[in-house]
Amino acid sequence: MRTLRIASIAIALIIPAGSTTAQETGRGLLTPPPMDGSPGHTIYAASCAECHSGERTARAPGLTTLGAMTPRAVLSSLEAGRMRRHGEQLTPEERRAVAEWLTGETLAETRLPSSAFCASAPEGTGAVHWSGWGGGAGETGFVDATRAGLTAADLPKLELAWAFGFPDASQVRSKPAVIDDRIIVGSAYGEVYSIDLETGCVHWVFAGDAAVRGAIAIGDGSDGSRTAFFADFGTNVFAIDAVTGELRWRASAGTHSDHVVTGSVAVHDGRVFVPLSSMEILTAGNPTYECCTSSGGVVAFSAQTGEQLWAFMTVPETPRHVGENEVGARTFAPSGAPVWSSPTVDAERGLLYIGTGENYTRPTTGASDAIIALDMATGAAVWTFQGREDDAWNMACQTPRNFQNCPDPSGPDHDFGMAPILVTRDDGSQLLVAGQKSGMVWALDPDAAGELVWARRIGKGSALGGIHWGLASDGRRAYVPNVDHAFAVMVDPRSGVSTQANSEDPPAPGVYALELAAGEVLWRAEPDLTVCQGRPGCMPYFSAAPTAIEGAVLAGSLDGHLRAYSTEDGSVLWDVDTAREFETVNGVPGRGGAIDGPGPVVARGYILVNSGYDLFSQMPGNLLLAYRIRPQELLP
């Protein structure tokens, strides 16, 4: 049994994470570290400053953001997260010195206080109220009134029930499952928590190996009992007892040293489907690295035993030597086409739909920036729809002095970063709808091998979206957040020319409602540009996936607000600011921040939302917030 009642120091993130409150750090929230000539400062200046200071990229946090982080977060990223390739060049002592200098704190283990744990064991029948990325059946991000326990009319009656603080985190992106009266949710350091829905107390903690970034999915184990399935950043796949947290089995999905899991697993008919992405996109920033040999894919496992059933790779052939870069390092292709997001199950057709990212090198393939349908039984590709051809890009394209591994010419990095959704329209027909970072929304016919039904551009698009994490549909409309990060539009480092096909179009961020017959825009909710005035790291953009309930669509923003918009006209029905300090139920200092990644979970009359996302220099935070109808409103 690998359940613990402490928060262990586990390997973690895709990007360095940060502190949660001003009180937790030596310098306060969003304060840069001092240039004091200390060992940590000296190592940082020699090894890290080029990307994180001055000519830093849109994806590399600057010193201000780094100054708000905890040493545990920085060290875990250098040792096992996104920055591990750079960390390998440092000694353990040097990595620790950098972490402590950046954060102004001494590295220490963090434990949950005993008061955080429940006094009694959970009870229940095993009823599942939310599972996986899109909530289970349909995976459209829509929850009817019976499952949700509330409608748009109830939104003004909501109050904060409790706030749970994840120790040492500043990025919260695992989507909870709700089973009976408890929540199961992952964390940035590998812990998986079982939390009481009503009170927020902790029933148990499972100690994993690396960051759990995706949703927790619930299915049946070998004895028919409820089992929680998830994968961590290190491509470890776990099945644990949903009631006790005991380990049932574990397996490994990755086959390349840079393989990671950033999306959510999907569970159906005794199989667990695990998406594979790759951090080689970052490793390519080293000019002497022989780029690139990894690709994305999906691996299927038996839900009962953990036995691997099949593996699909977006680039099935072995990459071949195709040339040398400017410093003489060999280049390999084809590569890339990672699967960043969750697979989508189409039980009726026996298909699994995935979205892919760009190729890392040239020549490119037909599997990049694509929606691919796989046979669920065998993993064989059935059909492919490519949203953009010839998109070759990696992080070398964002480092002006270390661009040697950037493909020539470079692409715009227009992934399908979200899980496609299978929508049943009012007339009973179905569409497969997916948004792309290009700002395009595509509707495909699942009965005609992915034939295009309609396409709609709603934004300029960029490397950070366009449509970034997802969209939702209630069967009447599709609700689509468009980020349009103006500062993240790609420019070819050799020519200085924009790689954006629609480079002259102005950004158009907001939440859009599209009708499903032809994708016409019915309304647009624009961002509130006044919220971010004077707030460091605040951005008035919509990047997170939304969740729809009857009469409203819930959309979190990078400004820290969770807003509910009327599905009829886009008017604001409810607005709560989460980017502030909270008293947490588990005794961990807590602060909210940017809302990014997964959409809210709505179940049993509760709205559960993550708050805090320090990636891309956004506002850090460490909270899971639970809102419910005020008790007095429930009285007859």
C-alpha positions in Angstrom: 0.0 0.0 0.0 1.5 3.3 -1.1 -0.9 5.7 0.6 0.7 8.4 2.8 -0.5 11.0 5.2 2.3 13.4 4.3 3.1 15.4 1.2 6.3 13.8 -0.1 9.0 15.4 -2.2 8.3 13.9 -5.6 9.5 14.7 -9.0 7.2 17.1 -10.9 6.5 19.7 -13.4 6.6 20.5 -17.1 7.6 24.0 -16.1 9.0 25.5 -12.9 6.2 26.1 -10.5 6.0 28.8 -7.8 4.9 29.9 -4.4 1.3 30.4 -3.4 1.4 33.4 -1.2 3.5 36.4 -0.4 4.1 35.0 3.1 5.5 31.7 1.8 8.5 33.3 0.0 11.4 35.3 1.2 10.7 38.3 -1.0 6.9 38.2 -1.5 4.7 37.4 -4.5 6.1 38.3 -7.9 9.3 39.9 -6.7 12.6 39.3 -8.6 15.6 37.8 -6.8 18.6 40.1 -6.0 21.7 40.3 -8.2 24.0 39.6 -5.3 26.8 37.6 -6.8 26.0 34.6 -4.6 26.7 31.0 -5.9 23.1 30.6 -7.0 23.1 33.9 -8.8 26.4 33.1 -10.5 25.1 29.7 -11.7 21.9 31.2 -12.9 23.7 33.9 -14.8 25.9 31.4 -16.6 23.3 28.7 -17.3 19.8 30.1 -17.2 19.8 33.8 -17.8 19.7 33.8 -21.6 16.2 32.3 -21.8 14.8 33.7 -18.5 16.2 37.3 -18.6 16.3 39.9 -21.3 15.6 38.0 -24.5 13.4 35.5 -22.8 10.8 33.6 -24.7 7.0 33.8 -24.2 7.3 30.3 -22.7 10.1 30.9 -20.3 9.1 32.6 -17.0 11.1 35.8 -16.3 12.9 36.6 -13.1 9.8 38.3 -11.6 7.8 35.1 -11.9 10.8 32.9 -10.8 11.2 35.1 -7.7 7.7 34.0 -6.6 8.4 30.3 -6.7 9.2 27.8 -4.0 12.6 26.0 -3.9 10.8 22.6 -4.2 9.2 23.7 -7.4 12.3 25.0 -9.0 14.4 22.0 -7.9 11.8 19.5 -9.1 11.7 21.1 -12.6 15.5 21.0 -12.8 15.7 17.4 -11.7 12.7 15.8 -13.5 10.5 18.4 -15.1 10.7 20.6 -18.1 14.2 21.9 -17.3 15.7 18.5 -16.5 18.0 18.6 -19.6 19.5 21.8 -18.4 19.6 20.5 -14.8 21.7 17.5 -15.9 24.5 19.9 -16.6 24.6 21.0 -12.9 25.6 19.2 -9.8 23.0 18.5 -7.1 24.5 21.3 -5.0 24.3 23.8 -7.9 20.7 23.0 -8.6 19.8 23.5 -5.0 21.8 26.8 -4.9 19.9 28.1 -7.9 16.5 27.1 -6.4 17.2 28.8 -3.1 18.6 31.9 -4.7 15.7 32.3 -7.1 13.1 31.9 -4.3 14.8 33.4 -1.3 14.0 30.3 0.8 15.8 27.3 2.2 14.7 24.0 0.7 12.6 22.1 3.2 10.0 19.2 3.2 6.4 20.2 3.4 3.8 18.1 5.3 0.1 18.4 5.6 -1.0 19.1 9.2 -2.8 16.3 11.0 -5.9 18.6 11.2 -6.2 18.3 7.4 -7.4 14.7 7.5 -10.9 13.4 8.0 -12.0 11.9 11.3 -13.9 9.0 9.6 -13.5 6.9 6.5 -15.6 7.7 3.4 -18.8 5.8 2.7 -20.8 5.4 -0.5 -22.2 3.2 -3.3 -19.5 4.0 -5.8 -21.7 6.4 -7.8 -19.6 8.4 -10.3 -20.6 12.0 -10.9 -17.6 13.2 -12.9 -14.9 11.2 -14.5 -12.1 12.2 -16.9 -11.5 15.3 -19.0 -15.0 16.0 -20.3 -17.0 14.5 -17.4 -17.7 11.1 -18.8 -20.5 10.2 -21.1 -20.3 12.2 -24.3 -17.1 14.1 -23.2 -18.6 17.4 -24.4 -18.0 19.5 -21.3 -21.8 19.8 -20.8 -23.5 18.7 -17.5 -27.3 18.5 -17.4 -29.3 19.6 -14.3 -29.6 16.2 -12.8 -25.9 15.5 -12.8 -24.9 19.1 -12.0 -27.3 19.7 -9.2 -27.7 23.3 -10.3 -28.6 25.4 -13.3 -28.0 29.0 -14.4 -30.8 30.2 -12.1 -28.8 28.9 -9.1 -25.6 30.8 -9.8 -26.4 33.9 -7.8 -27.0 31.7 -4.7 -23.5 30.3 -4.7 -21.0 30.8 -1.9 -17.5 29.4 -1.2 -17.7 26.1 0.6 -14.0 25.6 1.1 -10.6 26.2 -0.3 -7.9 23.4 -0.5 -4.2 24.4 -0.8 -1.7 22.2 -2.6 1.6 22.4 -0.7 4.4 24.3 -2.5 2.5 24.4 -5.8 1.8 27.4 -8.0 0.2 25.5 -10.9 -2.9 23.5 -10.4 -4.2 21.6 -13.5 -5.3 18.1 -12.6 -9.1 17.8 -13.0 -10.9 16.1 -10.1 -13.1 13.1 -10.4 -16.2 13.1 -8.2 -17.4 9.7 -6.8 -20.0 9.6 -4.1 -19.2 12.4 -1.7 -15.5 12.7 -2.4 -13.1 14.1 -4.9 -10.0 12.4 -6.3 -7.4 14.9 -7.7 -3.8 14.9 -8.7 -1.0 17.4 -7.9 2.1 19.0 -9.2 4.4 16.7 -7.2 2.8 13.3 -7.8 0.4 13.1 -4.8 -3.1 12.1 -5.5 -5.6 13.3 -2.9 -9.0 11.9 -1.9 -10.9 14.9 -0.5 -14.3 15.1 1.1 -16.7 17.0 -1.2 -18.7 18.6 1.7 -15.9 19.6 4.1 -12.6 19.5 2.1 -10.9 17.2 4.6 -8.4 14.6 3.2 -9.3 10.9 3.4 -6.0 9.7 2.0 -2.9 10.6 -0.1 -1.3 8.4 -2.7 2.3 9.1 -3.3 3.1 9.0 -7.0 6.3 9.6 -8.9 5.8 12.7 -10.9 3.4 15.5 -11.7 -0.2 14.4 -12.3 -1.3 17.0 -14.9 -4.4 15.4 -16.4 -7.8 14.4 -15.1 -8.5 11.4 -12.9 -10.7 8.8 -14.6 -12.9 6.3 -12.8 -13.6 2.8 -14.1 -14.0 -0.7 -12.8 -11.1 -2.8 -11.6 -10.5 -6.5 -11.8 -12.9 -7.3 -9.0 -15.6 -4.8 -10.3 -14.8 -2.2 -7.6 -14.3 1.4 -8.5 -10.8 2.2 -9.6 -9.1 5.6 -10.3 -6.9 5.7 -13.3 -4.3 8.4 -14.2 -0.9 8.9 -15.7 1.9 11.1 -14.5 4.4 13.3 -16.3 7.0 10.5 -16.3 4.6 8.3 -18.3 3.8 6.0 -15.4 0.2 4.7 -15.5 -1.6 3.9 -12.2 -4.7 2.1 -11.2 -5.6 2.7 -7.5 -8.6 1.7 -5.4 -10.9 4.7 -5.5 -12.0 4.1 -1.9 -8.8 3.3 -0.1 -6.1 4.7 -2.4 -4.3 1.3 -2.5 -2.3 0.6 -5.6 -3.8 -2.0 -7.9 -1.2 -1.9 -10.7 1.2 0.4 -12.5 2.7 0.4 -15.9 4.8 2.6 -18.2 3.7 4.1 -21.5 6.8 5.9 -22.7 9.5 4.5 -24.9 11.6 7.6 -25.5 13.7 9.4 -22.9 11.7 12.6 -23.7 8.3 11.1 -23.6 5.9 12.6 -21.1 2.1 12.5 -20.4 0.5 16.0 -20.4 -3.1 15.0 -21.2 -5.7 12.8 -19.4 -6.2 9.1 -19.8 -9.5 7.9 -21.1 -11.2 4.7 -19.9 -13.7 2.6 -21.8 -14.8 -1.0 -22.0 -11.9 -2.4 -19.9 -9.2 -0.3 -21.6 -7.2 2.7 -20.5 -6.0 4.9 -23.3 -2.9 7.0 -22.5 -1.7 10.0 -24.7 2.0 10.5 -25.2 3.6 13.9 -25.8 7.3 14.8 -25.8 9.6 17.3 -24.2 12.0 17.0 -27.1 10.3 20.1 -28.3 12.3 21.9 -25.5 15.4 19.8 -25.7 15.8 21.0 -29.3 16.8 24.4 -27.9 20.3 23.1 -27.3 22.2 23.7 -30.6 24.4 20.6 -30.2 21.4 18.3 -29.6 20.8 15.9 -32.4 17.2 16.8 -33.1 14.8 15.0 -33.2 13.8 11.3 -32.7 10.6 11.3 -30.6 6.9 11.4 -31.7 3.6 11.3 -30.0 1.1 8.5 -29.7 -1.5 6.6 -27.7 -0.9 3.4 -25.6 -3.8 1.2 -24.6 -3.7 -0.9 -21.4 -6.0 -3.5 -19.8 -7.9 -1.8 -17.0 -7.9 -5.0 -15.1 -4.2 -6.0 -15.2 -2.2 -3.1 -16.7 -1.1 -5.2 -19.6 -0.2 -3.2 -22.7 -2.7 -4.0 -25.5 -1.4 -1.9 -28.3 0.5 1.3 -29.1 0.0 3.8 -31.9 2.7 6.3 -32.8 1.9 9.3 -34.9 5.3 8.8 -36.7 5.6 5.0 -37.1 8.8 5.0 -39.0 12.3 5.3 -37.4 13.6 8.8 -37.9 16.5 9.0 -40.4 19.5 11.2 -40.6 18.5 14.1 -43.0 21.3 16.7 -42.5 23.3 18.8 -40.1 22.5 22.1 -38.4 24.7 25.2 -38.4 26.9 23.9 -35.6 27.3 20.4 -37.2 24.8 18.5 -35.0 22.9 15.8 -37.0 19.2 16.3 -37.8 16.7 13.5 -37.9 13.2 13.3 -39.3 10.3 12.7 -39.3 9.5 13.5 -35.7 7.1 15.3 -33.4 3.3 15.3 -33.8 2.8 14.9 -30.0 -0.6 14.2 -28.4 -0.9 16.8 -25.7 -4.5 16.2 -24.8 -6.9 13.4 -23.9 -8.2 10.9 -26.4 -12.0 11.0 -27.0 -14.0 7.8 -27.0 -16.6 7.2 -29.7 -18.2 4.0 -28.3 -20.9 3.7 -31.1 -18.3 3.6 -33.9 -15.5 1.9 -31.9 -13.2 4.8 -32.5 -10.8 6.9 -30.5 -10.1 10.5 -31.6 -6.9 12.3 -30.9 -5.5 15.7 -31.7 -1.8 16.1 -32.6 0.8 18.9 -32.6 3.4 20.1 -35.0 6.4 18.2 -36.4 9.7 19.0 -34.8 11.8 18.7 -37.9 11.6 18.6 -41.7 10.3 16.9 -43.8 6.9 17.1 -42.2 4.2 14.4 -42.1 0.4 14.2 -42.7 -0.1 13.3 -39.0 0.9 16.7 -37.5 -1.7 19.4 -36.5 -4.3 16.7 -37.2 -7.3 14.9 -35.9 -6.8 11.2 -36.2 -9.4 8.4 -35.6 -8.1 5.1 -34.3 -9.7 1.7 -34.0 -10.1 1.2 -30.3 -9.6 -2.5 -30.5 -6.4 -2.5 -32.5 -4.9 1.1 -32.4 -4.9 1.2 -36.2 -5.4 4.6 -37.9 -8.8 4.7 -39.6 -8.8 8.3 -41.0 -6.9 11.6 -40.6 -8.0 15.2 -41.0 -5.0 17.7 -41.1 -5.9 21.2 -40.0 -2.6 22.7 -41.2 0.1 21.2 -43.4 3.8 21.7 -43.2 4.0 23.0 -39.6 7.6 22.3 -38.3 8.6 24.0 -35.1 10.4 23.5 -31.8 11.6 25.7 -29.0 14.8 26.6 -30.8 12.6 28.8 -32.9 12.1 31.1 -29.9 15.7 31.5 -28.8 17.4 34.1 -31.0 21.0 32.9 -30.3 20.3 29.2 -30.1 18.0 28.8 -33.2 20.2 26.2 -34.9 17.7 23.3 -34.5 14.8 25.4 -35.6 13.4 24.0 -38.9 14.0 26.1 -42.0 11.4 27.6 -42.6 9.7 27.4 -39.3 6.0 26.9 -38.7 3.6 28.7 -36.5 3.1 25.9 -33.9 -0.6 25.4 -34.4 -1.4 22.3 -32.5 -4.6 20.7 -31.8 -4.0 21.0 -28.1 -7.5 20.1 -27.0 -9.5 16.9 -26.9 -12.0 16.7 -29.8 -15.7 16.6 -28.7 -18.4 14.4 -30.2 -21.6 16.5 -30.3 -25.1 15.2 -30.9 -27.2 17.9 -32.4 -30.9 18.5 -31.8 -31.8 16.5 -35.0 -29.8 13.5 -33.7 -26.9 13.9 -36.2 -23.4 14.1 -34.8 -20.4 16.3 -35.4 -16.8 15.9 -34.2 -15.8 19.5 -33.2 -12.2 20.6 -32.4 -10.5 23.9 -32.0 -7.0 24.6 -33.1 -4.3 27.1 -31.9 -4.6 28.8 -35.3 -7.9 30.3 -34.2 -9.9 27.8 -36.3 -12.9 25.7 -35.2 -13.5 22.6 -37.3 -16.6 20.4 -37.5 -16.1 17.0 -39.0 -18.5 14.2 -40.0 -17.7 11.1 -38.0 -19.7 9.0 -40.4 -17.8 10.1 -43.5 -14.2 9.5 -42.5 -13.8 12.9 -40.9 -15.0 14.9 -43.9 -15.2 18.6 -43.3 -18.7 19.9 -42.6 -17.8 23.5 -41.7 -14.9 25.6 -40.5 -14.9 28.9 -38.7 -12.1 31.3 -37.8 -12.8 33.2 -34.6 -9.3 34.6 -33.9 -5.8 35.4 -35.0 -4.3 32.4 -33.3 -0.8 31.9 -31.9 1.5 29.4 -30.3 -0.6 29.8 -27.1 -3.9 29.8 -28.9 -6.4 30.5 -30.6 -8.3 27.7 -29.1 -5.9 26.3 -26.5 -7.4 23.8 -24.0 -10.9 23.0 -25.2 -14.4 24.0 -25.9 -17.9 22.7 -24.8 -21.2 22.1 -26.3 -24.8 21.5 -25.0 -25.9 20.2 -28.4 -27.4 23.6 -29.4 -24.2 25.6 -29.6 -20.4 25.3 -29.2 -18.8 27.5 -26.6 -15.3 28.4 -27.6 -12.7 30.4 -25.6 -10.2 32.2 -27.9 -7.0 33.3 -26.3 -5.3 35.3 -29.0 -2.1 36.0 -27.0 -0.7 38.8 -29.1 2.8 38.4 -27.8 3.1 34.7 -28.7 2.8 34.9 -32.5 5.6 33.0 -34.1 8.4 34.7 -36.1 10.9 32.8 -38.1 14.3 33.4 -36.4 16.2 33.4 -39.6 14.0 35.6 -41.8 12.3 37.6 -39.1 9.0 37.1 -41.0 5.8 36.1 -39.2 4.8 32.5 -39.7 1.1 33.4 -39.1 -1.0 32.9 -42.2 -3.4 35.6 -41.1 -0.7 37.9 -39.6 -2.5 41.1 -40.4 -5.7 40.2 -38.5 -6.1 41.8 -35.1 -6.3 39.7 -32.0 -9.9 38.9 -31.0 -9.9 37.3 -27.6 -13.1 36.3 -25.9 -15.7 33.5 -25.4 -17.7 32.7 -28.5 -20.9 30.9 -29.1 -21.2 29.1 -32.5 -24.4 27.6 -33.8 -23.8 24.0 -35.0 -25.4 24.0 -38.4 -22.7 26.1 -40.1 -20.6 27.5 -37.3 -22.0 31.0 -37.5 -21.0 33.2 -34.5 -24.1 34.0 -32.4 -22.4 36.1 -29.7 -19.0 37.0 -28.3 -18.2 37.8 -24.7 -15.2 40.1 -24.7 -12.6 40.2 -21.9 -12.7 42.8 -19.2 -9.6 44.9 -19.8 -10.0 46.8 -16.5 -9.4 43.8 -14.2 -5.7 43.5 -14.8 -4.7 47.1 -14.1 -1.8 47.1 -11.6 -1.8 43.3 -11.2 1.5 41.6 -12.1 1.2 38.6 -14.3 -2.5 39.3 -14.9 -3.7 38.7 -18.5 -7.3 39.2 -19.6 -7.5 36.1 -21.9 -9.5 33.0 -22.0 -7.3 29.9 -22.3 -8.9 27.3 -20.1 -11.5 24.8 -21.3 -15.1 25.9 -20.4 -17.9 23.8 -18.8 -21.5 24.2 -19.8 -24.6 23.7 -17.6 -28.2 24.4 -18.4 -28.4 28.1 -19.3 -24.8 29.0 -18.7 -21.2 28.4 -19.8 -18.5 28.6 -17.1 -15.2 30.0 -18.3 -12.1 30.7 -16.3 -9.7 33.5 -17.3 -6.0 34.2 -17.0 -7.1 37.2 -14.9 -8.2 34.8 -12.2 -11.9 35.3 -12.6 -14.4 32.5 -13.1 -17.4 33.8 -15.0 -20.7 32.3 -16.0 -22.1 33.6 -19.3 -25.7 33.2 -20.5 -25.9 30.6 -23.3 -28.5 32.8 -25.0 -26.7 36.1 -25.3 -23.3 35.9 -23.5 -24.2 38.3 -20.7 -22.4 37.8 -17.4 -24.6 35.9 -14.9 -21.9 35.3 -12.2 -18.4 36.5 -11.6 -16.0 35.5 -8.9 -12.4 36.7 -8.5 -10.1 33.8 -7.3 -6.8 35.6 -7.6 -6.4 36.5 -4.0 -5.5 34.9 -0.7 -7.7 32.3 0.9 -7.9 30.6 4.2 -7.6 26.9 3.4 -9.4 24.0 5.0 -6.2 22.0 5.1 -4.0 24.6 6.8 -1.7 25.3 3.8 -1.3 28.9 3.0 -3.3 29.5 -0.1 -3.6 32.0 -2.9 -5.4 31.9 -6.2 -4.1 33.0 -9.6 -4.6 32.5 -13.3 -7.2 29.9 -14.3 -5.9 27.8 -17.1 -6.0 24.2 -18.3 -9.1 22.2 -17.4 -12.6 23.6 -17.1 -14.6 23.6 -13.9 -16.1 20.4 -12.6 -19.8 20.7 -11.8 -21.4 17.9 -9.8 -23.8 17.3 -6.9 -24.5 21.0 -6.6 -20.8 22.0 -6.4 -18.6 23.9 -8.8 -14.9 22.9 -8.4 -12.3 25.1 -10.0 -8.5 25.2 -10.0 -6.9 28.5 -9.4 -3.2 29.2 -10.1 -1.1 28.7 -13.2 2.4 30.2 -13.4 3.3 28.8 -16.8 4.0 31.5 -19.4 4.6 34.1 -16.7 1.0 34.0 -15.5 -0.2 34.4 -12.0 0.8 31.5 -9.7 -1.6 29.9 -7.3 -2.2 26.6 -5.4 -5.9 26.3 -4.9 -8.8 24.0 -5.5 -12.0 26.0 -4.7 -15.4 24.5 -4.1 -18.6 26.6 -4.5 -22.1 25.5 -3.5 -25.6 26.9 -3.0 -25.9 28.7 0.3 -27.6 26.4 2.8 -30.3 28.9 3.6 -31.2 28.9 -0.1 -32.0 25.2 0.1 -34.6 25.7 2.8 -38.3 25.3 1.8 
